[in-house]
Structure formats: structure tokens, C-alpha cells
Amino acid sequence: MPTTLPQLYLASASPRRQELLAQIGVCFERISAPIDEIPFPNEAARDYVLRLAKAKAEAGWQVMLAHGKSPLPVLAADTTVVLDGQILGKPLDTSDAIGMLERLSGRSHDVFTSLGLRTASGTEVVLSISTVTFMPLSPAQIFAYVASGEPMDKAGSYGIQGMAGMFISELQGSFSGVMGLPLHDTAALLARHDLGFLALKP
């Protein structure tokens, strides 16, 4: 059975990441460690997500130390939607969301999710890449979806676990990775550090 004592801190405010981590039997405590998420000039998407996951994990570690919390590893993640090499972040407004969905319509794009795990020995970072294909979307479908409000806090202006799931005709990679926390890679990363359900001794 999964342990009931916290095994780590999760440096994320995302309800989806919290649900996914709990889904694989990890007991954790959330820690707040906001960082500047603005990409560097000409920064590649791969470098961007790796940098942010590492920075979030290390920021969480510093918060843990500063607040005198019990010393535990800190897990963080970052997810970025990439189309034609361009990072598609969270929409600024409804017009921005509509524009992103128009660009994604009928095309394939990549979703990069990076994990960072900070321990006393340093920070390990891993990357999950998935390819998502959208069906062609009509203006009415796009407007109705944006009007639902679902796209407004999500990278690329859509949530695969929500209504946008019906727009996706093909997925190569990790469904949970597109949601924000690739479960296979997360479990493997934690197991390497004797954490998580897979690392529990029989």
C-alpha cells in the first residue's frame, strides 16, 4: 500500500498535477515556489521547459529550507505546447485563445513536459515529448470552446482532459504528459531516488 507520510514536496499549484501524482500512490505536500516563466530571447522550447522544471524544483527546495520544513525531495514540472518551433503559452485573452486554436486546427503539434527532482545530491531533470493532432475545427467550434472558459489557463489554449479531448484525432506519447505530469516518467524518476509507489519494498 502507498505510504501515508509525505514522500516529497510538489512545487506546483496545478490541480491536475496534484491529482495525477496522487493517482500513482505518491503522498506529497504542496509547496509554493513561483518563478519568472518568461522565455529567454531565442530560447528553444526544449531548453525552456528543462530550465523551468529545474528552476521550480530548486526554488521549492529553497522555500523548504527557508521555512524550516522537514527535509524532503522537491518535484516540479513544466509543460509547453510547441507549434512550428514556437512556444504557445497560456492565452492572454479570448482573442489570443481563438488565434492559437485556429493555428492548431487540423495540424499536429508537440507538447513538452519536463520534470525536475531536487534532492540533497542535486537536481535531476527529464523530458517527455508527445505529439498531438487536432481535427479541423470550424469557427463555431472554436468560439464555443473559448466561450466555455476552459482554454484560458492552459498552455496552447486547450485541456486534453476536458472538452478539447473531442478535438484530438491522434496522440503519440503520454496522455498524462500532455495534461502536465507524465506518469510513467514520473514514477521512473521517483523510483531512481527510492521514492514513489514503484520503489516500495514488497
Secondary structure, 3 states (H helix, E strand, C coil): CCCCCCCEEECCCCHHHHHHHHHCCCCEEECCCCCCCCCCCCCCHHHHHHHHHHHHHHHHHHHHHHCCCCCCCEEEEEEEEEECCEEECCCCCHHHHHHHHHHHCCCEEEEEEEEEEEECCEEEEEEEEEEEEECCCCHHHHHHHHHCCHHHHCHHHCCCCCHHHHHEEEEECCHHHHHCCCHHHHHHHHHHCCCCHHHCCC
